[in-house]
Amino acid sequence: DRYTVNLTAQVPEGPHEAEPNWRLSHATPLKPETPVLGHIGHPTDWDVYRIDSPERMNATVSVSGVPQVDLKIELIADKRTVTALANENGLGQKEKLAAIPVGPAPAYIRLSSKDHGFNPHQQYQITVSLNATGSDEIEPNNSTETASSMPLEYGKTLSGFIYPPKDTDFYRFTIANTGVSEQLIAVEVAGTDNLSLTVRLYDAEKTLITQKRGIVSDSSRQLK
């Protein structure tokens, strides 16, 4: 019996990933508000994208779903180091990774299938949006070691995301020496839709001082 080989040429509907793009050195550029199409074409296929910005920005990457594929988005520092991950919605569903730091150094995103599913016939669409970092959290900040990426400052309000589910955000602040023997410090957290938040205050030795639970939309709590 014989096998057959058939060669066809197609014109992409828009910007498309360029293989090989599984290494950082061959990453496909991903530009703001410019969707790129791609395939998870075999079980071990992964696509690496590069996001550039001349100044510090906050990036959000979104990927449309592909039938038969459980998509996984990773923020990677190199081939083996993953600093943030999104894989929450299951087979055939879209995924999103928010609060990604980019600029002036590039950020690298790796897209793959969690369970080695693939679909060479249907494409995903990946997009990135960039926002100024002035008042938004920057991932990763899910541990005391990475909390320093967004220090709290007196009188400054920050906003953040609880995403993916079970996300935890850490912030740090240092009490300035004002010459006063005692100071009262208050941290206020406002709730968000469809979530019940918990805020905890730790000392420099990572010992819990106090906490507030049940912070919901249209409410706020103070730690003092």
C-alpha positions as CSV (number, residue, x, y, z in Angstrom):
1,D,0.0,0.0,0.0
2,R,1.1,3.5,-0.7
3,Y,0.7,6.7,1.4
4,T,0.0,10.0,-0.3
5,V,1.4,13.5,0.1
6,N,-0.6,16.6,-0.8
7,L,0.8,20.1,-0.8
8,T,-1.5,23.2,-0.6
9,A,-1.0,26.9,0.0
10,Q,-3.3,29.0,2.1
11,V,-3.5,32.8,2.6
12,P,-3.8,33.5,6.4
13,E,-6.8,35.5,7.4
14,G,-4.6,37.8,9.4
15,P,-1.3,37.9,11.4
16,H,-0.2,34.3,12.0
17,E,2.4,32.5,14.2
18,A,5.6,31.6,12.3
19,E,7.0,28.2,13.0
20,P,9.4,27.3,14.5
21,N,8.5,29.4,17.5
22,W,9.1,27.1,20.4
23,R,12.2,28.9,21.5
24,L,12.5,32.3,23.0
25,S,15.0,33.2,20.2
26,H,12.3,32.4,17.6
27,A,9.3,33.9,19.4
28,T,6.5,35.4,17.3
29,P,5.9,39.1,18.1
30,L,2.6,39.9,19.8
31,K,1.6,43.5,19.5
32,P,-1.2,45.3,21.3
33,E,-4.7,45.0,19.9
34,T,-3.4,42.9,16.9
35,P,-4.8,39.4,17.1
36,V,-2.5,36.6,16.0
37,L,-3.8,33.2,14.8
38,G,-2.1,29.9,15.5
39,H,-2.5,26.1,15.8
40,I,-1.7,23.6,18.5
41,G,-0.8,21.2,15.7
42,H,0.6,18.1,17.5
43,P,0.7,16.7,21.1
44,T,3.9,18.5,22.1
45,D,3.4,21.7,20.2
46,W,3.9,24.9,22.0
47,D,4.1,28.5,20.7
48,V,6.2,31.2,22.2
49,Y,5.2,34.9,21.8
50,R,7.3,38.0,22.6
51,I,5.7,41.2,24.0
52,D,7.7,44.4,23.8
53,S,7.3,47.9,25.3
54,P,9.8,50.7,25.6
55,E,8.5,51.5,29.1
56,R,7.1,49.6,32.0
57,M,3.5,48.4,31.3
58,N,0.9,45.9,32.5
59,A,-0.1,43.3,29.9
60,T,-3.2,41.1,29.7
61,V,-3.0,38.1,27.3
62,S,-6.3,36.5,26.1
63,V,-6.6,33.3,24.0
64,S,-9.8,32.0,22.3
65,G,-10.8,28.3,22.8
66,V,-9.9,25.5,20.5
67,P,-12.0,22.3,20.3
68,Q,-10.2,19.2,21.8
69,V,-7.5,21.4,23.4
70,D,-7.1,22.4,27.0
71,L,-5.1,25.6,26.5
72,K,-2.4,26.7,29.0
73,I,-0.8,30.2,29.1
74,E,2.5,30.6,30.8
75,L,4.7,33.6,31.5
76,I,8.3,32.3,31.2
77,A,11.7,33.6,32.0
78,D,13.4,30.8,30.1
79,K,12.6,27.3,28.8
80,R,12.3,25.8,32.3
81,T,11.2,28.8,34.5
82,V,7.5,29.6,34.7
83,T,6.6,32.7,36.7
84,A,2.8,32.8,36.1
85,L,0.3,30.4,34.7
86,A,-3.4,30.4,33.5
87,N,-5.2,27.1,32.9
88,E,-8.6,27.3,34.5
89,N,-11.4,26.8,32.0
90,G,-11.0,23.3,30.6
91,L,-11.2,21.6,27.2
92,G,-12.1,23.9,24.3
93,Q,-12.4,27.0,26.5
94,K,-10.7,30.4,26.4
95,E,-8.0,31.5,28.8
96,K,-6.6,34.8,30.1
97,L,-3.4,35.8,32.0
98,A,-3.5,39.3,33.5
99,A,-1.1,41.7,35.3
100,I,2.0,40.6,33.2
101,P,5.0,43.0,33.6
102,V,6.6,44.1,30.4
103,G,9.1,46.7,29.4
104,P,11.7,47.8,28.9
105,A,12.7,44.1,28.9
106,P,10.4,41.8,26.8
107,A,7.9,39.4,28.2
108,Y,7.6,35.9,26.8
109,I,4.4,33.9,26.7
110,R,4.2,30.2,26.0
111,L,1.0,28.7,24.8
112,S,0.5,24.9,24.8
113,S,-2.0,22.1,25.6
114,K,-2.2,20.9,29.2
115,D,-3.0,17.3,28.4
116,H,-1.3,17.1,25.0
117,G,-4.5,17.5,23.1
118,F,-4.2,19.1,19.6
119,N,-6.2,20.3,16.7
120,P,-4.4,21.0,13.4
121,H,-7.6,22.1,11.7
122,Q,-8.9,24.9,13.9
123,Q,-7.0,27.9,15.0
124,Y,-6.8,29.9,18.3
125,Q,-6.6,33.7,18.4
126,I,-4.2,35.3,20.9
127,T,-4.3,39.0,21.8
128,V,-2.5,41.3,24.2
129,S,-3.5,44.7,25.7
130,L,-1.1,47.0,27.5
131,N,-1.9,49.5,30.3
132,A,0.2,51.8,32.4
133,T,1.3,50.3,35.6
134,G,0.8,53.3,37.8
135,S,-2.0,51.9,40.0
136,D,-2.3,48.2,39.0
137,E,-0.8,45.1,40.5
138,I,1.9,43.3,38.6
139,E,2.2,39.5,38.6
140,P,3.8,37.5,39.9
141,N,3.0,38.7,43.4
142,N,1.6,35.6,45.0
143,S,4.2,35.2,47.7
144,T,6.1,37.3,50.3
145,E,9.2,36.9,48.1
146,T,7.6,38.6,45.1
147,A,5.5,41.2,47.0
148,S,8.2,43.8,46.5
149,S,7.3,44.1,42.9
150,M,4.5,46.5,43.9
151,P,5.2,48.2,47.2
152,L,2.4,50.1,48.9
153,E,2.9,53.8,49.5
154,Y,1.0,56.1,51.9
155,G,-2.1,57.7,50.4
156,K,-1.8,55.6,47.1
157,T,-4.6,53.4,46.0
158,L,-3.8,50.2,44.0
159,S,-6.1,47.9,42.1
160,G,-5.7,44.2,41.4
161,F,-7.3,41.1,40.1
162,I,-8.2,37.8,41.7
163,Y,-7.5,35.7,38.7
164,P,-7.2,32.8,38.2
165,P,-9.3,31.3,40.9
166,K,-7.4,30.8,44.2
167,D,-5.1,33.7,43.2
168,T,-3.4,35.4,46.2
169,D,-1.8,38.8,46.0
170,F,0.9,40.1,48.4
171,Y,1.9,43.7,48.9
172,R,4.5,45.1,51.2
173,F,5.0,48.5,52.8
174,T,7.7,50.0,55.1
175,I,6.8,52.3,57.9
176,A,8.8,55.5,57.6
177,N,10.7,56.9,60.5
178,T,9.0,60.2,61.3
179,G,10.5,60.6,64.8
180,V,7.2,59.6,66.4
181,S,7.4,56.7,68.9
182,E,4.0,55.2,67.8
183,Q,2.0,55.3,64.6
184,L,-1.4,54.0,63.7
185,I,-1.4,52.3,60.3
186,A,-4.7,51.6,58.4
187,V,-5.0,49.4,55.3
188,E,-8.4,49.6,53.6
189,V,-9.5,47.0,51.0
190,A,-12.7,47.5,48.9
191,G,-14.6,44.5,47.6
192,T,-15.3,43.4,44.0
193,D,-18.2,41.7,42.2
194,N,-19.0,38.0,42.8
195,L,-16.1,37.5,45.3
196,S,-15.7,37.5,49.1
197,L,-12.2,38.7,49.9
198,T,-10.0,38.2,52.9
199,V,-7.2,40.5,53.8
200,R,-4.4,39.6,56.2
201,L,-1.7,41.7,57.8
202,Y,1.7,40.2,58.6
203,D,4.8,41.6,60.3
204,A,8.3,41.4,58.9
205,E,8.7,37.9,60.4
206,K,5.7,36.7,58.4
207,T,3.6,36.3,61.6
208,L,-0.1,37.0,61.2
209,I,-1.1,40.2,63.1
210,T,-4.8,40.5,62.1
211,Q,-7.3,39.7,59.3
212,K,-10.7,40.7,58.0
213,R,-13.0,38.3,56.1
214,G,-16.1,38.7,54.0
215,I,-15.2,41.8,52.0
216,V,-17.8,41.9,49.2
217,S,-18.9,44.3,46.4
218,D,-19.9,47.8,47.6
219,S,-18.2,47.3,50.9
220,S,-14.7,47.9,52.4
221,R,-12.8,46.8,55.5
222,Q,-9.9,48.4,57.4
223,L,-7.0,46.7,59.1
224,K,-5.5,48.8,61.9
